[in-house]
């Protein structure tokens, strides 16, 4: 296992202490961590899924818009935060690992470390009442 950057370690530690769902990915879009509040929305405990590649994430978590049309990967706030290195916000429907479809609002932003190093991105999200 490779050593993580201190900023990513601290971001994960912060996520562990917050009561809002948080999802952290590395610069390649691979899942590094999601916290306990995210587990109920994502439909599985992080201990059961662990880190995942970006390809596995895209295959496992289905996202659709309000018209039940698939959301293109490059339109997802987390992907925009990573590729354009800027914050983004939106809402969409996500099918969790438990098969449930939930509407979420999501705000994502890049993790920019010291010396302007791009270290990945963080998504903070919450379920929106239907």
C-alpha positions as CSV (number, residue, x, y, z in Angstrom):
1,X,0.0,0.0,0.0
2,X,1.4,3.4,-1.0
3,X,1.7,6.3,1.5
4,X,-1.0,8.9,1.1
5,X,-0.4,12.6,1.1
6,X,-0.9,14.3,4.5
7,X,-3.7,16.5,3.1
8,X,-5.6,13.3,2.0
9,X,-5.0,11.7,5.4
10,X,-6.3,14.8,7.2
11,X,-9.3,14.9,4.8
12,X,-10.2,11.3,5.7
13,X,-9.8,12.0,9.4
14,X,-12.1,15.0,9.1
15,X,-14.7,12.9,7.2
16,X,-14.6,10.3,10.0
17,X,-15.7,13.0,12.5
18,X,-18.4,14.7,10.4
19,X,-22.1,13.7,10.3
20,X,-22.5,14.6,6.6
21,X,-21.9,12.0,3.9
22,X,-18.4,12.4,2.4
23,X,-16.7,10.6,-0.5
24,X,-13.0,11.0,-1.3
25,X,-11.2,10.0,-4.5
26,X,-7.6,10.2,-5.6
27,X,-6.4,12.0,-8.8
28,X,-7.3,9.1,-11.0
29,X,-10.9,9.0,-9.6
30,X,-10.3,5.9,-7.6
31,X,-12.3,5.7,-4.3
32,X,-10.1,6.2,-1.3
33,X,-12.8,6.4,1.4
34,X,-16.4,7.2,2.3
35,X,-17.6,7.8,5.8
36,X,-20.3,6.2,7.9
37,X,-23.0,8.8,7.1
38,X,-22.4,8.0,3.3
39,X,-23.0,4.3,3.9
40,X,-26.8,4.5,4.2
41,X,-27.0,6.4,0.9
42,X,-24.5,4.3,-1.0
43,X,-26.1,1.1,0.3
44,X,-23.0,-0.6,1.8
45,X,-20.5,-0.1,4.5
46,X,-17.0,1.1,3.5
47,X,-15.5,-1.8,5.4
48,X,-17.4,-4.1,2.9
49,X,-16.4,-2.3,-0.3
50,X,-13.0,-0.8,0.5
51,X,-11.1,1.2,-2.1
52,X,-12.4,0.9,-5.7
53,X,-11.1,1.9,-9.1
54,X,-12.9,4.6,-11.0
55,X,-14.1,2.0,-13.5
56,X,-15.6,-0.2,-10.7
57,X,-17.3,2.9,-9.3
58,X,-18.9,3.8,-12.6
59,X,-20.1,0.3,-13.0
60,X,-21.5,-0.1,-9.5
61,X,-23.1,3.2,-8.8
62,X,-25.8,4.0,-11.4
63,X,-26.7,7.7,-11.7
64,X,-29.7,9.1,-13.5
65,X,-31.2,12.6,-13.9
66,X,-34.8,13.6,-13.1
67,X,-36.0,12.2,-16.4
68,X,-34.4,8.8,-15.6
69,X,-31.7,9.3,-18.2
70,X,-28.2,8.2,-17.4
71,X,-25.9,11.1,-16.3
72,X,-22.8,11.2,-18.4
73,X,-19.6,10.7,-16.3
74,X,-18.2,14.1,-17.4
75,X,-21.4,15.8,-16.0
76,X,-21.0,14.5,-12.5
77,X,-20.0,17.1,-9.9
78,X,-17.1,14.9,-8.6
79,X,-15.7,14.4,-12.1
80,X,-16.0,18.1,-12.9
81,X,-14.1,18.9,-9.6
82,X,-11.4,16.5,-10.7
83,X,-11.1,17.3,-14.4
84,X,-11.5,21.1,-14.2
85,X,-10.1,21.4,-10.7
86,X,-13.0,23.6,-9.5
87,X,-16.0,23.1,-7.3
88,X,-19.3,21.9,-8.7
89,X,-22.8,21.3,-7.4
90,X,-25.8,19.4,-8.7
91,X,-28.5,16.9,-7.9
92,X,-29.1,13.5,-9.3
93,X,-30.5,10.1,-8.5
94,X,-28.1,7.3,-7.5
95,X,-28.8,3.6,-7.2
96,X,-26.9,2.3,-4.2
97,X,-25.4,-1.1,-3.7
98,X,-28.5,-2.1,-1.9
99,X,-30.5,-1.5,-5.1
100,X,-32.4,1.6,-3.7
101,X,-32.7,4.7,-5.8
102,X,-32.2,7.9,-3.9
103,X,-32.2,11.5,-4.9
104,X,-29.1,13.4,-3.7
105,X,-27.7,16.8,-3.8
106,X,-23.9,16.8,-4.2
107,X,-21.2,19.4,-3.9
108,X,-17.7,18.4,-4.9
109,X,-14.4,20.2,-4.8
110,X,-10.8,19.4,-5.7
111,X,-8.2,18.6,-3.1
112,X,-5.3,21.0,-3.8
113,X,-2.4,20.5,-1.5
114,X,0.6,22.6,-0.6
115,X,2.7,23.7,-3.6
116,X,-0.5,23.5,-5.7
117,X,-0.4,19.7,-5.9
118,X,-3.6,18.1,-7.2
119,X,-4.5,15.2,-4.8
120,X,-8.0,14.2,-5.8
121,X,-11.5,15.4,-4.9
122,X,-14.1,15.3,-2.2
123,X,-17.8,15.0,-2.6
124,X,-20.2,16.1,0.2
125,X,-23.7,14.9,-0.5
126,X,-27.1,14.4,1.2
127,X,-30.3,12.7,0.4
128,X,-33.0,15.0,-0.8
129,X,-36.6,14.2,0.3
130,X,-38.8,13.1,-2.6
